[in-house]
């Protein structure tokens, strides 16, 4: 799987509409695309999408069929990425440790010696 980031510019008069469309994307819009997040960004761009794709052709088809048809997206810039180091990790599930069945405590005998 290859990771991609797509930067998008949004018409400032229609930011809410464009963001609503991005929010409605399914996690898996096509067979070979897995969306990982949509974010606001600062600077020359307004938002970005992170996704995984099986191949570069799948990434380009996703852009052509899903991102560029949004009428208020005025420009997009896609780039494949390569991991240097990941700082986030999947949370490890909390598993309760297995406990052994407790035996009843032994009673002290009250016999006199």
Beta strands, then each sheet from edge to edge (+ up, - down):
strand 1: 2-10
strand 2: 33-40
strand 3: 47-53
strand 4: 73-81
sheet 1: 2+ 3- 1+ 4-
end
